[in-house]
Amino acid sequence: MCRMARPRKPLLSRERIVETASALVDAEGLDAVSTRRLAAELGVSGPSLYNHFRNKDEILDAVADAVSARVDLSMFREDDPRDWRTALHDYAVSYRAALTAHPHTVPVLARGPRRRPAGLKVADTVFGAMVRAGWPPAQATHIGALMRYFITGSALGSFARGFVDDATAYDPADYPHLGQAHLLADRQEQVDEGAFETGLRALLDGLAIQYETLRPAPNRR
Protein backbone atom coordinates (compact mmCIF):
# COMPACT_ATOMS: atom_id res chain seq x y z
CA MET A 1 0.00 0.00 0.00
CA CYS A 2 1.31 3.41 -0.95
CA ARG A 3 1.41 5.83 1.98
CA MET A 4 1.08 9.55 1.58
CA ALA A 5 4.22 11.43 2.51
CA ARG A 6 3.97 13.52 5.65
CA PRO A 7 4.15 17.27 5.11
CA ARG A 8 7.66 18.63 5.67
CA LYS A 9 6.29 21.45 7.84
CA PRO A 10 3.31 21.54 10.21
CA LEU A 11 0.11 22.76 8.62
CA LEU A 12 -0.59 26.43 9.08
CA SER A 13 -3.01 27.25 11.91
CA ARG A 14 -4.12 30.22 13.97
CA GLU A 15 -2.11 28.85 16.86
CA ARG A 16 1.14 28.71 14.83
CA ILE A 17 0.59 32.21 13.50
CA VAL A 18 -0.07 33.65 16.98
CA GLU A 19 2.87 31.78 18.48
CA THR A 20 5.24 33.09 15.80
CA ALA A 21 3.85 36.62 15.98
CA SER A 22 4.14 36.58 19.78
CA ALA A 23 7.80 35.61 19.56
CA LEU A 24 8.45 38.47 17.13
CA VAL A 25 6.64 40.97 19.35
CA ASP A 26 8.52 39.83 22.46
CA ALA A 27 11.88 40.00 20.68
CA GLU A 28 11.51 43.09 18.51
CA GLY A 29 8.28 44.92 19.33
CA LEU A 30 4.96 45.46 17.58
CA ASP A 31 6.50 47.03 14.48
CA ALA A 32 8.34 43.79 13.72
CA VAL A 33 5.07 42.09 12.81
CA SER A 34 3.97 42.22 9.19
CA THR A 35 2.20 39.64 7.07
CA ARG A 36 5.30 39.39 4.88
CA ARG A 37 7.61 38.83 7.85
CA LEU A 38 5.26 36.29 9.39
CA ALA A 39 4.90 34.39 6.14
CA ALA A 40 8.68 34.20 5.84
CA GLU A 41 9.08 33.01 9.44
CA LEU A 42 6.41 30.36 8.93
CA GLY A 43 7.68 29.28 5.53
CA VAL A 44 4.38 29.92 3.76
CA SER A 45 3.04 32.31 1.17
CA GLY A 46 1.66 35.61 2.40
CA PRO A 47 -1.91 35.09 1.16
CA SER A 48 -2.22 31.87 3.18
CA LEU A 49 -2.29 33.94 6.37
CA TYR A 50 -5.56 35.49 5.24
CA ASN A 51 -7.27 32.13 5.60
CA HIS A 52 -6.94 32.67 9.37
CA PHE A 53 -6.73 36.45 9.90
CA ARG A 54 -8.06 39.32 7.84
CA ASN A 55 -5.15 41.67 8.54
CA LYS A 56 -2.20 42.51 10.78
CA ASP A 57 -4.42 44.18 13.40
CA GLU A 58 -6.34 40.94 13.93
CA ILE A 59 -3.07 39.10 14.43
CA LEU A 60 -1.89 41.62 17.02
CA ASP A 61 -5.27 41.39 18.76
CA ALA A 62 -4.79 37.62 18.99
CA VAL A 63 -1.27 38.07 20.35
CA ALA A 64 -2.56 40.45 23.01
CA ASP A 65 -5.44 38.15 23.85
CA ALA A 66 -3.01 35.30 24.45
CA VAL A 67 -1.47 37.48 27.17
CA SER A 68 -4.90 38.18 28.71
CA ALA A 69 -5.53 34.44 28.78
CA ARG A 70 -2.58 34.06 31.17
CA VAL A 71 -4.22 36.23 33.84
CA ASP A 72 -5.37 34.21 36.85
CA LEU A 73 -9.08 34.71 37.55
CA SER A 74 -9.55 31.88 40.05
CA MET A 75 -9.85 34.32 42.95
CA PHE A 76 -13.19 35.52 41.57
CA ARG A 77 -14.90 32.12 41.61
CA GLU A 78 -17.96 32.01 43.82
CA ASP A 79 -16.46 29.17 45.87
CA ASP A 80 -13.18 31.02 46.48
CA PRO A 81 -12.89 32.23 50.10
CA ARG A 82 -11.07 35.47 49.31
CA ASP A 83 -12.99 38.70 49.88
CA TRP A 84 -13.33 41.28 47.11
CA ARG A 85 -10.31 43.31 48.25
CA THR A 86 -7.96 40.33 48.45
CA ALA A 87 -9.28 39.06 45.14
CA LEU A 88 -8.59 42.39 43.43
CA HIS A 89 -5.09 42.46 44.90
CA ASP A 90 -4.22 38.96 43.71
CA TYR A 91 -5.79 39.60 40.31
CA ALA A 92 -3.74 42.79 39.88
CA VAL A 93 -0.51 40.98 40.75
CA SER A 94 -1.28 38.23 38.23
CA TYR A 95 -2.29 40.71 35.52
CA ARG A 96 0.85 42.78 35.97
CA ALA A 97 3.02 39.66 35.88
CA ALA A 98 1.48 38.71 32.53
CA LEU A 99 2.11 42.18 31.14
CA THR A 100 5.68 42.54 32.40
CA ALA A 101 6.49 39.17 30.81
CA HIS A 102 5.27 40.57 27.47
CA PRO A 103 5.72 44.35 27.76
CA HIS A 104 5.47 45.11 24.05
CA THR A 105 1.83 44.00 24.04
CA VAL A 106 0.81 46.63 26.61
CA PRO A 107 -0.12 49.34 24.06
CA VAL A 108 -2.55 46.92 22.39
CA LEU A 109 -4.04 45.77 25.68
CA ALA A 110 -4.36 49.36 26.91
CA ARG A 111 -6.93 50.00 24.17
CA GLY A 112 -9.36 47.64 25.93
CA PRO A 113 -10.72 44.18 25.15
CA ARG A 114 -12.66 45.14 22.03
CA ARG A 115 -13.71 41.74 20.56
CA ARG A 116 -10.93 39.68 22.15
CA PRO A 117 -12.44 36.65 23.97
CA ALA A 118 -9.92 36.38 26.81
CA GLY A 119 -9.95 40.13 27.40
CA LEU A 120 -13.73 40.15 27.50
CA LYS A 121 -13.63 37.21 29.92
CA VAL A 122 -11.41 39.24 32.25
CA ALA A 123 -13.73 42.25 32.12
CA ASP A 124 -16.85 40.13 32.61
CA THR A 125 -15.37 38.20 35.53
CA VAL A 126 -14.14 41.26 37.42
CA PHE A 127 -17.42 43.12 36.93
CA GLY A 128 -19.51 40.12 37.99
CA ALA A 129 -17.41 39.53 41.10
CA MET A 130 -17.67 43.15 42.22
CA VAL A 131 -21.46 43.20 41.77
CA ARG A 132 -21.71 39.91 43.63
CA ALA A 133 -19.66 41.43 46.46
CA GLY A 134 -22.19 44.23 46.85
CA TRP A 135 -20.86 47.02 44.67
CA PRO A 136 -23.50 48.84 42.57
CA PRO A 137 -23.07 48.11 38.85
CA ALA A 138 -21.89 51.64 38.02
CA GLN A 139 -19.17 51.50 40.66
CA ALA A 140 -18.24 47.95 39.64
CA THR A 141 -17.66 49.31 36.14
CA HIS A 142 -15.47 52.08 37.55
CA ILE A 143 -13.45 49.56 39.54
CA GLY A 144 -12.83 47.41 36.47
CA ALA A 145 -11.68 50.48 34.53
CA LEU A 146 -9.56 51.74 37.42
CA MET A 147 -7.76 48.42 37.79
CA ARG A 148 -6.99 48.29 34.08
CA TYR A 149 -5.67 51.87 34.09
CA PHE A 150 -3.45 51.20 37.08
CA ILE A 151 -2.11 47.83 35.97
CA THR A 152 -1.42 48.69 32.34
CA GLY A 153 0.06 52.04 33.36
CA SER A 154 2.46 50.33 35.73
CA ALA A 155 3.61 48.00 32.95
CA LEU A 156 4.19 50.68 30.31
CA GLY A 157 7.65 51.48 31.57
CA SER A 158 10.10 51.18 34.43
CA PHE A 159 10.61 54.10 36.83
CA ALA A 160 13.97 52.69 37.92
CA ARG A 161 15.27 52.32 34.37
CA GLY A 162 14.57 55.99 33.78
CA PHE A 163 17.75 56.87 35.65
CA VAL A 164 21.27 56.22 34.34
CA ASP A 165 23.86 54.43 36.44
CA ASP A 166 26.28 57.35 36.24
CA ALA A 167 26.59 59.27 39.50
CA THR A 168 28.01 62.31 37.70
CA ALA A 169 24.69 62.79 35.91
CA TYR A 170 23.12 63.96 39.17
CA ASP A 171 25.20 66.89 40.35
CA PRO A 172 24.11 67.69 43.94
CA ALA A 173 24.29 71.37 43.11
CA ASP A 174 21.46 70.88 40.65
CA TYR A 175 19.70 67.84 42.13
CA PRO A 176 20.33 67.80 45.88
CA HIS A 177 17.92 64.93 46.50
CA LEU A 178 19.07 62.54 43.74
CA GLY A 179 22.40 61.49 45.22
CA GLN A 180 21.40 57.80 45.06
CA ALA A 181 19.47 57.94 41.79
CA HIS A 182 22.29 56.26 39.86
CA LEU A 183 21.69 53.11 41.93
CA LEU A 184 18.06 52.70 40.90
CA ALA A 185 18.74 50.93 37.60
CA ASP A 186 20.46 48.07 39.43
CA ARG A 187 17.47 47.79 41.76
CA GLN A 188 14.79 47.87 39.11
CA GLU A 189 12.73 44.91 40.30
CA GLN A 190 12.78 46.01 43.93
CA VAL A 191 11.86 49.61 43.09
CA ASP A 192 9.21 48.94 40.46
CA GLU A 193 7.50 46.11 42.31
CA GLY A 194 7.61 48.07 45.55
CA ALA A 195 6.01 51.06 43.85
CA PHE A 196 3.33 48.86 42.30
CA GLU A 197 2.50 47.24 45.64
CA THR A 198 2.43 50.62 47.41
CA GLY A 199 0.07 52.07 44.83
CA LEU A 200 -2.12 48.98 44.76
CA ARG A 201 -2.57 48.96 48.52
CA ALA A 202 -3.37 52.67 48.54
CA LEU A 203 -5.92 52.13 45.78
CA LEU A 204 -7.55 49.26 47.67
CA ASP A 205 -7.55 51.25 50.93
CA GLY A 206 -9.50 53.98 49.16
CA LEU A 207 -11.98 51.51 47.71
CA ALA A 208 -12.46 49.94 51.13
CA ILE A 209 -13.45 53.33 52.54
CA GLN A 210 -15.99 53.78 49.76
CA TYR A 211 -17.28 50.27 50.31
CA GLU A 212 -18.10 50.99 53.93
CA THR A 213 -20.44 53.77 52.85
CA LEU A 214 -22.62 51.36 50.91
CA ARG A 215 -25.79 49.94 52.40
CA PRO A 216 -25.21 46.56 54.05
CA ALA A 217 -25.91 43.73 51.63
CA PRO A 218 -26.56 40.11 52.66
CA ASN A 219 -24.12 38.79 50.04
CA ARG A 220 -21.29 41.08 51.12
CA ARG A 221 -18.25 39.05 52.16
Solvent accessible surface area in square Angstrom, and as a share of the most:
residue,aa,sasa,rsa
1,M,230,1.03
2,C,127,0.76
3,R,218,0.80
4,M,182,0.81
5,A,98,0.76
6,R,219,0.80
7,P,88,0.55
8,R,241,0.88
9,K,115,0.49
10,P,93,0.59
11,L,141,0.70
12,L,34,0.17
13,S,32,0.21
14,R,115,0.42
15,E,126,0.57
16,R,56,0.21
17,I,0,0.00
18,V,24,0.14
19,E,126,0.56
20,T,29,0.17
21,A,0,0.00
22,S,25,0.16
23,A,62,0.48
24,L,12,0.06
25,V,0,0.00
26,D,59,0.31
27,A,78,0.60
28,E,97,0.43
29,G,9,0.09
30,L,42,0.21
31,D,136,0.71
32,A,16,0.12
33,V,1,0.01
34,S,45,0.29
35,T,32,0.18
36,R,205,0.75
37,R,80,0.29
38,L,0,0.00
39,A,6,0.05
40,A,78,0.60
41,E,92,0.41
42,L,7,0.03
43,G,40,0.38
44,V,47,0.27
45,S,72,0.46
46,G,22,0.22
47,P,97,0.61
48,S,27,0.17
49,L,1,0.01
50,Y,111,0.42
51,N,124,0.63
52,H,56,0.25
53,F,4,0.02
54,R,187,0.68
55,N,68,0.35
56,K,72,0.30
57,D,85,0.44
58,E,48,0.22
59,I,1,0.01
60,L,15,0.08
61,D,25,0.13
62,A,19,0.14
63,V,3,0.02
64,A,0,0.00
65,D,16,0.09
66,A,32,0.24
67,V,3,0.02
68,S,5,0.03
69,A,71,0.55
70,R,136,0.50
71,V,10,0.06
72,D,62,0.32
73,L,35,0.17
74,S,33,0.21
75,M,4,0.02
76,F,10,0.04
77,R,135,0.49
78,E,132,0.59
79,D,116,0.60
80,D,11,0.06
81,P,124,0.78
82,R,72,0.26
83,D,56,0.29
84,W,18,0.06
85,R,73,0.27
86,T,56,0.33
87,A,3,0.03
88,L,0,0.00
89,H,35,0.16
90,D,38,0.20
91,Y,6,0.02
92,A,0,0.00
93,V,66,0.38
94,S,24,0.15
95,Y,13,0.05
96,R,29,0.11
97,A,57,0.44
98,A,9,0.07
99,L,0,0.00
100,T,62,0.36
101,A,66,0.51
102,H,31,0.14
103,P,66,0.42
104,H,72,0.32
105,T,3,0.02
106,V,1,0.00
107,P,63,0.40
108,V,2,0.01
109,L,6,0.03
110,A,40,0.31
111,R,132,0.48
112,G,5,0.05
113,P,37,0.23
114,R,120,0.44
115,R,220,0.80
116,R,9,0.03
117,P,102,0.64
118,A,20,0.15
119,G,9,0.08
120,L,82,0.41
121,K,120,0.51
122,V,13,0.08
123,A,51,0.39
124,D,95,0.49
125,T,26,0.15
126,V,4,0.02
127,F,77,0.32
128,G,29,0.28
129,A,8,0.07
130,M,1,0.00
131,V,53,0.30
132,R,71,0.26
133,A,5,0.04
134,G,19,0.18
135,W,4,0.01
136,P,52,0.33
137,P,82,0.52
138,A,65,0.50
139,Q,50,0.22
140,A,0,0.00
141,T,76,0.44
142,H,120,0.53
143,I,4,0.02
144,G,25,0.24
145,A,31,0.24
146,L,65,0.33
147,M,0,0.00
148,R,62,0.22
149,Y,137,0.52
150,F,49,0.20
151,I,0,0.00
152,T,8,0.05
153,G,39,0.37
154,S,32,0.21
155,A,10,0.08
156,L,111,0.55
157,G,56,0.54
158,S,30,0.19
159,F,130,0.54
160,A,0,0.00
161,R,169,0.62
162,G,65,0.62
163,F,41,0.17
164,V,83,0.48
165,D,101,0.52
166,D,68,0.35
167,A,54,0.42
168,T,115,0.67
169,A,48,0.37
170,Y,29,0.11
171,D,66,0.34
172,P,101,0.63
173,A,92,0.71
174,D,98,0.51
175,Y,103,0.39
176,P,91,0.57
177,H,170,0.76
178,L,62,0.31
179,G,46,0.44
180,Q,122,0.54
181,A,4,0.03
182,H,40,0.18
183,L,51,0.25
184,L,39,0.20
185,A,35,0.27
186,D,123,0.64
187,R,121,0.44
188,Q,53,0.24
189,E,124,0.56
190,Q,136,0.61
191,V,36,0.20
192,D,18,0.09
193,E,84,0.38
194,G,36,0.34
195,A,60,0.47
196,F,13,0.05
197,E,48,0.21
198,T,96,0.56
199,G,24,0.23
200,L,0,0.00
201,R,125,0.46
202,A,63,0.49
203,L,28,0.14
204,L,3,0.01
205,D,67,0.35
206,G,31,0.30
207,L,10,0.05
208,A,27,0.21
209,I,124,0.63
210,Q,87,0.39
211,Y,8,0.03
212,E,129,0.58
213,T,108,0.63
214,L,32,0.16
215,R,215,0.78
216,P,124,0.78
217,A,31,0.24
218,P,144,0.90
219,N,73,0.38
220,R,58,0.21
221,R,122,0.44
